[in-house]
C-alpha cells in the first residue's frame, strides 16, 4: 500500500512540475513578446506589411491553380497536374511561410523565433506531402488516360493507390516532424518497417495481383476491347480489375484469371498486329511437265496479288510422298480475321480454277491393292494389265 501511495505522489509531483514549467515558458514568451513589441515596433510593422503582401501573392497563385484545373479540357497535362497541386496549398502553410520570410527582419526574441521555426517546419513538411501526393496521383491519371483505360483504371485502382500513397507520404512527414522535435524516431521507423513487412506477407497474393494490375495499366500489354491469346485460350478483354482480368472467350464463356498469373504467360495481342499472314501448302502431281511445274510459283504469286494480298513466299518446299510440295504465304493488311478468311477463300478458288485451265493436278494420297492368284501371280485391281511380279508359294506360306 505504501509503494502505491508513493507512486501516486510522485506522479502528482511530476504533473505539477510539468504544469509549472509550461506556465513559466508561456510567461517568458509573453514577457519577451511585450518587450519586443516595445523596442522593434517599426520593424514589426514593416514585416507585417511584407507578410500580408506575401500572403496575398500566395493566395493569387492558389487561385490561379484552381482556375487552371477548372478550365482544363481533355486529358490532364502536366500544367493541369501542377495547377491541381498548387490549388491544394493550405492557409496555415501560407501564413507560416510569410512569417518565416519576415521573421529575420523583425528580429524576434529567441523563444518567438523558435516557435515560428517549428510551426513553419510543421506546415512545410505536411504541405510537401500534400503536393507530392497530388503530383504522383496526377501522373498516374495522366498515364492511364486513354479511350480504353479511362474510367476503368481510375475507378478500380486509383482509390487504393490514393490510400497507399497518402499513408506512405504522411507517415514520412510525421517521422520528419518528430525528428525535428528531438524525438528518437528509430523505434518508430523500425516499427513501421516491421508492420509493413507483416502486412505484405499476410496479403502477398493480393498485393501481387494489385501490382500486376498496375503493371498492366502502366505498361499496357493489352487494353479493354483487345483480342488476345494466352496459353491455350483466346478472347476479348472485358475488364481489368485490381485482382483479376475478365476475358470473353471466342467460344462464348467468360474466363477470369488473376492478373499475376496472366502476366506470367506469353500473351499475343492480335489487335495490334498490322497484317494477317495466311499459309497455304500446295502439292502438284509428279506427272506435271517440268516447264509447267516451273511456272507454278509465279502462278500462285499472281493469284495472291490479284486478290489484294502481299506475297511473302511462293516457292517449292520439298518432294512429298505423293506430290511436289510448294508453300504459298501471303499477308492481308489489318487485323480483321473475317476479311483475311474471305481473301484466303478467294485465293483457294482461283488456284483450283487456274490449275484446271493449266491442266495441273493436285494429287491426293492413293494406295493400290493387289491380290494373289493360286499360282502366286499378283492380279492388279484394274483390267487389261499384265501381272508384273510373281510371289513364291513358299514365301507366301511363310
Phi, psi and omega in degrees: 000321181294321179296318180296318180296320179296321180295318179296317180296320179295320179295320179295318179297320179296316179297322180294319180295318179298315179298317179295324179294318179296317179297321180294319179295318178296319179296319178297317179298320180293314182296316178297323180295317179296317180294322179295318178298324182288329185261339184233037185296326181291313178300323180294320179295316179295315180297323179295318178298316178296320179297319178297319178296319179296318178299318180296318179296317180294324176294323177296319177297321179293319177295324176298318177297320178296317179294324179297322177290323182290324185270356181289135180234137178083196181301140182291130174263181181294329176298317178294321180297315178295321177298321178295322178293317179297323180295340180272010179291129183272157180294324180298318178295320180298313181295315182290329176295316178297317180296320180294323183290329184256355184295326180294323181290323183282350179052062181286164175297164184300318181295318179293318180297318178296321179296317178296318179297316180296313181295322178295318178299316179300313181293318184293319182295311182288328176292322176297323177296320179294316178298314180299320179298316181294321180292317180296313180294323177296320178296322178294317178299317180299322181291326186266357183278106174207172184298322184268334182263339186299134181091305181298308181295320182292319183286321186271328187246326190295328179299311179291323178297318178300317180297314181295316181295317180298315180299314182295313184293318182285333173295317177296318179297319179296318179297319180296317180295314179297323178296322177291335177280355180090009180280139176285108186263008181299314179296321180295316179297317179297319179296318177297321179295315179295319178296319178296320178296318180297316179295320180297319179291323181290329183237038183295326178295317180295315181293326178298316179290326178296311180293329174295321177297320177295323177296322177295319182293317184278313184280333177056058172293336175202164179229170177296130182099348179284149173265125182231161173229128179217143181053241178250017186237149174219148181180194183247134179291123179260320180201151178239111182256183179289328184256324187212167176242136181257128184236128176270109182292154180294342176275359172113328184282158177264128179251135181242123183226138179299144184300316181296317180295325180293318181288340178286348182261162172284125183248128175253113179268099184282349179284342185259358180283151184262356176201161176246126180261130178249133178244126180236107172280134184226136176245139180241141184299147178296337181285355181294132179302144183301322181293325176288319180299326181293333181272353184299313179302321178293323177297316180296318178298317180296320180295314182295316179294327177294336178272003178092013181260161176255118186283126176264329181200136173212097186201172178286148183253299182192173172271110181275181181291326183235358186200165168273115188270138175238163177233126176242120177233129180217155184249139174248123182301149179092184180236025183270108180295318178303318177295319179297320179293321178296319178295318178299316180298320180297318179295318182296316180295320180292326176298315179298321181293313181293321179295325177293321179293322181274000183057041175262126185261132171263103186284163173233152184303129179234158179216130180256129181256128177252147173247156183253133175286167179303330180274004178096358180283133178282131181255117178295155180283355180239150187282172174060029176231128181287147176301143185255346180204165183231140180257127177295136183299320181297320177297321181294319180295322178292000000 
